[in-house]
Amino acid sequence: MLGELEALIRRINRTNAATGVDGGTLTDALARRDVLRLRHSVVTSAADAAVGEGQRGFRQLRSELKMVPALPVAQLRSQADDLARQLREVDTLIQRTNWEVDLLD
């Protein structure tokens, strides 16, 4: 079974490297999608941290503390939305291409 899995992975990798998509290869599109996911995660985490997400449990009352975001939260949320849109577009392109292309031998 592991030999068959290796053969299938090799076929998928050969197909991805040989399939042209948007001025690059399907492998390039997969790399772009992975990086967009990471960027989205970083920007979203930064925005969440700036507004104090996950910082519950302090002993002080909220009325005693004034939270001042150190980062431009609205701008980060807007950037995260744009990254999410780009991610959906690349993911749709990858899915469409997967349906249209047959695996190489």
C-alpha positions as CSV (number, residue, x, y, z in Angstrom):
1,M,0.0,0.0,0.0
2,L,2.8,2.4,0.8
3,G,4.3,1.8,-2.6
4,E,1.0,2.6,-4.2
5,L,0.7,5.8,-2.1
6,E,4.2,6.9,-3.2
7,A,3.4,6.3,-6.9
8,L,0.2,8.3,-6.5
9,I,2.0,11.2,-4.8
10,R,4.6,11.2,-7.6
11,R,1.9,11.3,-10.2
12,I,0.1,14.2,-8.4
13,N,3.4,16.1,-8.1
14,R,4.3,15.6,-11.8
15,T,0.8,16.7,-12.8
16,N,0.9,19.8,-10.6
17,A,4.3,20.8,-11.9
18,A,3.2,20.3,-15.6
19,T,-0.2,22.0,-15.4
20,G,-0.2,25.6,-16.4
21,V,-2.4,28.0,-14.5
22,D,-2.5,31.9,-14.4
23,G,1.0,32.4,-15.8
24,G,2.5,29.7,-13.5
25,T,2.0,26.1,-12.6
26,L,-0.5,24.4,-10.3
27,T,2.4,23.9,-7.9
28,D,2.9,27.7,-7.9
29,A,-0.8,28.2,-7.2
30,L,-0.7,25.7,-4.3
31,A,2.3,27.6,-2.8
32,R,0.5,30.9,-3.2
33,R,-2.6,29.5,-1.4
34,D,-0.4,28.2,1.5
35,V,1.3,31.6,1.9
36,L,-2.1,33.4,1.7
37,R,-3.4,31.2,4.5
38,L,-0.3,32.0,6.7
39,R,-0.6,35.7,6.0
40,H,-4.3,35.7,6.8
41,S,-3.6,33.9,10.1
42,V,-0.9,36.4,11.1
43,V,-3.0,39.5,10.3
44,T,-6.1,38.0,12.0
45,S,-4.1,37.1,15.1
46,A,-2.5,40.6,15.2
47,A,-5.9,42.2,15.0
48,D,-7.3,39.9,17.7
49,A,-4.4,40.6,20.0
50,A,-4.7,44.4,19.5
51,V,-8.3,44.3,20.8
52,G,-7.5,42.0,23.7
53,E,-8.9,38.7,22.4
54,G,-7.8,35.8,24.6
55,Q,-6.8,38.1,27.5
56,R,-9.6,37.3,29.8
57,G,-9.1,36.2,33.4
58,F,-7.3,39.2,34.7
59,R,-8.3,40.1,38.3
60,Q,-8.9,43.7,37.5
61,L,-12.3,44.9,36.4
62,R,-12.7,46.2,32.9
63,S,-13.6,49.6,34.3
64,E,-10.2,49.8,36.0
65,L,-8.3,49.2,32.7
66,K,-8.3,51.2,29.6
67,M,-7.4,49.1,26.5
68,V,-5.6,51.1,23.8
69,P,-4.9,49.1,20.7
70,A,-1.2,49.4,19.6
71,L,-2.1,48.4,16.1
72,P,-4.6,49.8,13.6
73,V,-7.3,47.2,14.1
74,A,-9.7,48.4,11.3
75,Q,-6.9,48.4,8.8
76,L,-5.8,44.9,9.9
77,R,-9.4,43.6,9.6
78,S,-9.6,45.1,6.1
79,Q,-6.3,43.5,5.1
80,A,-7.6,40.2,6.5
81,D,-10.7,40.5,4.4
82,D,-8.7,41.2,1.3
83,L,-6.4,38.2,2.0
84,A,-9.5,36.0,2.6
85,R,-10.9,37.1,-0.8
86,Q,-7.6,36.3,-2.5
87,L,-7.4,33.0,-0.8
88,R,-10.9,32.1,-2.0
89,E,-10.0,33.0,-5.6
90,V,-6.8,31.0,-5.6
91,D,-8.6,28.0,-3.9
92,T,-11.4,28.2,-6.5
93,L,-8.8,28.2,-9.3
94,I,-7.0,25.2,-7.9
95,Q,-10.3,23.3,-7.4
96,R,-11.4,24.1,-11.0
97,T,-8.1,23.0,-12.4
98,N,-8.2,19.7,-10.4
99,W,-11.5,18.9,-12.1
100,E,-10.2,19.8,-15.6
101,V,-6.8,18.0,-15.6
102,D,-6.2,14.3,-15.6
103,L,-3.3,12.8,-13.6
104,L,-0.1,12.1,-15.6
105,D,1.3,8.6,-15.6
